[in-house]
Amino acid sequence: MDLCRIFAYLKNRGRVGILFRKDRSIKATIYVDSSHGMHPDGKGQAAVIATLGSGLIHTRTAKIKMVTLSSTESETVSMSEGTTYARWLKAMLIGFGYVVDPMKMKSDSDPGMMAAKKDGVFARNKHIIIRRNYTREGLEQKLIVLEHTPTAKMAADFLTKIKSRTGIDEDTARVGMIDMGK
C-alpha cells in the first residue's frame, strides 16, 4: 500500500477511538482476509483483526512469507494466523477467569473455509496442508467456528486491499472504531 495515502487518510481522519459498550458480552470474533499475489514478488498480504465485545483489540497485516499458488492458499494462510491468535486469546481470557465459548472466525473465502472443514482433492495445495490442518484442529477442538462473511462486510478487507476513504470508514466502524470528535 502507498504509505503516503495511509498518512493522508490518518491526517484527515480526526480523532479516532475504540468504543467498548458495556451492554455487549465479552465474546471474541476473529476476522481474516488476504489478497493473493499483490506484491511484485508474487507474495500476498494476510490480515487478522480481533474484537472483544464491541471493540477492536488486535489488528495485524503482513506480507505472506511464501508464494501461494491460489487465493484459496492465501486465505488458508490468513486462517491459520487467525487460529494462532485465537489460541493465544483463549489462554489469556481463561487466565483472567473467563469461560470462553468457541470464537467466530469470519472469512469471505468459501473455498478456504471448505478446505479447512473437510477433505477434498487439493493436489495444488499439498504444501499448505499443515496450515489447513492447524485451522481444522482449531475447529475440531471447538476453539473457533468458521462463519462466512460477504466481502462487502469483511472488516479485515481494508488491511489487504486498496479502498476508498468511505470503504475504510465502513470497515473500521464494524470493529468499533469511531470518530471521537462527534
Contacts in CASP RR format, 6 or more apart in sequence:
PFRMAT RR
TARGET T0000
AUTHOR 0000-0000-0000
METHOD contacts of the structure
MODEL  1
MDLCRIFAYLKNRGRVGILFRKDRSIKATIYVDSSHGMHPDGKGQAAVIA
TLGSGLIHTRTAKIKMVTLSSTESETVSMSEGTTYARWLKAMLIGFGYVV
DPMKMKSDSDPGMMAAKKDGVFARNKHIIIRRNYTREGLEQKLIVLEHTP
TAKMAADFLTKIKSRTGIDEDTARVGMIDMGK
1 162 0 8 1.000
2 162 0 8 1.000
5 162 0 8 1.000
9 165 0 8 1.000
9 168 0 8 1.000
12 165 0 8 1.000
13 179 0 8 1.000
14 179 0 8 1.000
14 181 0 8 1.000
15 179 0 8 1.000
15 180 0 8 1.000
15 181 0 8 1.000
16 172 0 8 1.000
16 177 0 8 1.000
16 178 0 8 1.000
16 179 0 8 1.000
16 180 0 8 1.000
17 177 0 8 1.000
17 178 0 8 1.000
17 179 0 8 1.000
17 180 0 8 1.000
18 55 0 8 1.000
18 56 0 8 1.000
18 176 0 8 1.000
18 177 0 8 1.000
18 178 0 8 1.000
19 54 0 8 1.000
19 55 0 8 1.000
19 176 0 8 1.000
19 177 0 8 1.000
19 178 0 8 1.000
20 52 0 8 1.000
20 53 0 8 1.000
20 54 0 8 1.000
20 55 0 8 1.000
21 53 0 8 1.000
21 54 0 8 1.000
24 53 0 8 1.000
24 54 0 8 1.000
25 53 0 8 1.000
26 52 0 8 1.000
26 53 0 8 1.000
26 93 0 8 1.000
26 98 0 8 1.000
27 52 0 8 1.000
27 53 0 8 1.000
27 101 0 8 1.000
27 103 0 8 1.000
27 104 0 8 1.000
28 50 0 8 1.000
28 51 0 8 1.000
28 52 0 8 1.000
28 53 0 8 1.000
28 86 0 8 1.000
28 89 0 8 1.000
28 90 0 8 1.000
28 93 0 8 1.000
28 100 0 8 1.000
28 103 0 8 1.000
28 104 0 8 1.000
29 50 0 8 1.000
29 51 0 8 1.000
29 53 0 8 1.000
29 103 0 8 1.000
29 104 0 8 1.000
29 105 0 8 1.000
29 106 0 8 1.000
30 48 0 8 1.000
30 49 0 8 1.000
30 50 0 8 1.000
30 82 0 8 1.000
30 85 0 8 1.000
30 86 0 8 1.000
30 103 0 8 1.000
30 104 0 8 1.000
30 105 0 8 1.000
30 106 0 8 1.000
30 144 0 8 1.000
31 47 0 8 1.000
31 48 0 8 1.000
31 49 0 8 1.000
31 50 0 8 1.000
31 51 0 8 1.000
31 105 0 8 1.000
31 106 0 8 1.000
31 107 0 8 1.000
31 149 0 8 1.000
31 154 0 8 1.000
31 155 0 8 1.000
31 156 0 8 1.000
31 175 0 8 1.000
32 46 0 8 1.000
32 47 0 8 1.000
32 48 0 8 1.000
32 49 0 8 1.000
32 75 0 8 1.000
32 78 0 8 1.000
32 79 0 8 1.000
32 81 0 8 1.000
32 82 0 8 1.000
32 105 0 8 1.000
32 106 0 8 1.000
32 107 0 8 1.000
32 156 0 8 1.000
33 46 0 8 1.000
33 47 0 8 1.000
33 75 0 8 1.000
33 78 0 8 1.000
33 107 0 8 1.000
33 108 0 8 1.000
33 154 0 8 1.000
33 156 0 8 1.000
33 157 0 8 1.000
33 159 0 8 1.000
33 160 0 8 1.000
34 44 0 8 1.000
34 45 0 8 1.000
34 46 0 8 1.000
34 47 0 8 1.000
34 64 0 8 1.000
34 71 0 8 1.000
34 74 0 8 1.000
34 75 0 8 1.000
34 77 0 8 1.000
34 78 0 8 1.000
34 109 0 8 1.000
34 160 0 8 1.000
35 44 0 8 1.000
35 45 0 8 1.000
35 74 0 8 1.000
35 160 0 8 1.000
35 161 0 8 1.000
36 44 0 8 1.000
36 68 0 8 1.000
36 70 0 8 1.000
36 71 0 8 1.000
36 73 0 8 1.000
36 74 0 8 1.000
37 43 0 8 1.000
37 44 0 8 1.000
37 67 0 8 1.000
37 68 0 8 1.000
37 74 0 8 1.000
38 44 0 8 1.000
38 45 0 8 1.000
38 160 0 8 1.000
39 45 0 8 1.000
39 63 0 8 1.000
41 67 0 8 1.000
42 67 0 8 1.000
43 63 0 8 1.000
43 64 0 8 1.000
43 65 0 8 1.000
43 66 0 8 1.000
43 67 0 8 1.000
43 68 0 8 1.000
44 63 0 8 1.000
44 64 0 8 1.000
44 68 0 8 1.000
44 74 0 8 1.000
45 61 0 8 1.000
45 62 0 8 1.000
45 63 0 8 1.000
45 64 0 8 1.000
45 159 0 8 1.000
45 160 0 8 1.000
46 61 0 8 1.000
46 62 0 8 1.000
46 63 0 8 1.000
46 64 0 8 1.000
46 74 0 8 1.000
46 77 0 8 1.000
46 78 0 8 1.000
46 81 0 8 1.000
46 160 0 8 1.000
47 59 0 8 1.000
47 60 0 8 1.000
47 61 0 8 1.000
47 78 0 8 1.000
47 156 0 8 1.000
47 159 0 8 1.000
47 160 0 8 1.000
48 58 0 8 1.000
48 59 0 8 1.000
48 60 0 8 1.000
48 61 0 8 1.000
48 78 0 8 1.000
48 81 0 8 1.000
48 82 0 8 1.000
48 85 0 8 1.000
48 156 0 8 1.000
49 56 0 8 1.000
49 58 0 8 1.000
49 59 0 8 1.000
49 60 0 8 1.000
49 155 0 8 1.000
49 156 0 8 1.000
49 159 0 8 1.000
49 175 0 8 1.000
50 56 0 8 1.000
50 57 0 8 1.000
50 58 0 8 1.000
50 59 0 8 1.000
50 85 0 8 1.000
50 86 0 8 1.000
50 89 0 8 1.000
51 57 0 8 1.000
51 175 0 8 1.000
51 176 0 8 1.000
52 89 0 8 1.000
54 176 0 8 1.000
55 175 0 8 1.000
55 176 0 8 1.000
55 177 0 8 1.000
56 175 0 8 1.000
56 176 0 8 1.000
56 177 0 8 1.000
58 85 0 8 1.000
58 89 0 8 1.000
59 159 0 8 1.000
59 175 0 8 1.000
60 81 0 8 1.000
60 85 0 8 1.000
61 159 0 8 1.000
61 160 0 8 1.000
64 74 0 8 1.000
64 77 0 8 1.000
66 77 0 8 1.000
68 74 0 8 1.000
68 76 0 8 1.000
68 77 0 8 1.000
68 128 0 8 1.000
69 124 0 8 1.000
69 125 0 8 1.000
70 124 0 8 1.000
70 125 0 8 1.000
71 109 0 8 1.000
71 111 0 8 1.000
72 109 0 8 1.000
72 111 0 8 1.000
72 112 0 8 1.000
72 115 0 8 1.000
72 125 0 8 1.000
73 124 0 8 1.000
73 125 0 8 1.000
73 128 0 8 1.000
75 107 0 8 1.000
75 109 0 8 1.000
75 111 0 8 1.000
75 112 0 8 1.000
76 112 0 8 1.000
76 115 0 8 1.000
76 116 0 8 1.000
76 125 0 8 1.000
76 128 0 8 1.000
76 131 0 8 1.000
76 132 0 8 1.000
76 135 0 8 1.000
77 128 0 8 1.000
77 131 0 8 1.000
78 107 0 8 1.000
79 105 0 8 1.000
79 107 0 8 1.000
79 112 0 8 1.000
79 113 0 8 1.000
79 116 0 8 1.000
79 131 0 8 1.000
79 135 0 8 1.000
79 146 0 8 1.000
80 131 0 8 1.000
80 132 0 8 1.000
80 134 0 8 1.000
80 135 0 8 1.000
82 105 0 8 1.000
83 105 0 8 1.000
83 134 0 8 1.000
83 135 0 8 1.000
83 137 0 8 1.000
83 138 0 8 1.000
83 143 0 8 1.000
83 144 0 8 1.000
84 134 0 8 1.000
86 103 0 8 1.000
86 105 0 8 1.000
86 138 0 8 1.000
86 143 0 8 1.000
86 144 0 8 1.000
87 138 0 8 1.000
87 143 0 8 1.000
89 103 0 8 1.000
90 100 0 8 1.000
90 103 0 8 1.000
90 143 0 8 1.000
93 100 0 8 1.000
94 100 0 8 1.000
102 142 0 8 1.000
102 143 0 8 1.000
102 144 0 8 1.000
102 145 0 8 1.000
103 143 0 8 1.000
103 144 0 8 1.000
103 145 0 8 1.000
104 144 0 8 1.000
104 145 0 8 1.000
104 147 0 8 1.000
105 144 0 8 1.000
105 145 0 8 1.000
105 146 0 8 1.000
105 147 0 8 1.000
106 147 0 8 1.000
106 148 0 8 1.000
106 149 0 8 1.000
106 154 0 8 1.000
106 155 0 8 1.000
107 113 0 8 1.000
107 146 0 8 1.000
107 147 0 8 1.000
107 148 0 8 1.000
107 149 0 8 1.000
107 154 0 8 1.000
108 148 0 8 1.000
108 149 0 8 1.000
108 150 0 8 1.000
108 151 0 8 1.000
108 154 0 8 1.000
108 157 0 8 1.000
110 148 0 8 1.000
113 146 0 8 1.000
113 148 0 8 1.000
115 122 0 8 1.000
115 125 0 8 1.000
115 132 0 8 1.000
116 132 0 8 1.000
116 135 0 8 1.000
116 136 0 8 1.000
116 139 0 8 1.000
116 146 0 8 1.000
117 136 0 8 1.000
117 139 0 8 1.000
117 146 0 8 1.000
122 129 0 8 1.000
122 132 0 8 1.000
125 132 0 8 1.000
135 144 0 8 1.000
138 144 0 8 1.000
139 145 0 8 1.000
139 146 0 8 1.000
151 157 0 8 1.000
153 174 0 8 1.000
154 171 0 8 1.000
155 171 0 8 1.000
155 172 0 8 1.000
155 174 0 8 1.000
155 175 0 8 1.000
156 171 0 8 1.000
157 163 0 8 1.000
157 171 0 8 1.000
158 167 0 8 1.000
158 168 0 8 1.000
158 171 0 8 1.000
158 172 0 8 1.000
163 171 0 8 1.000
END
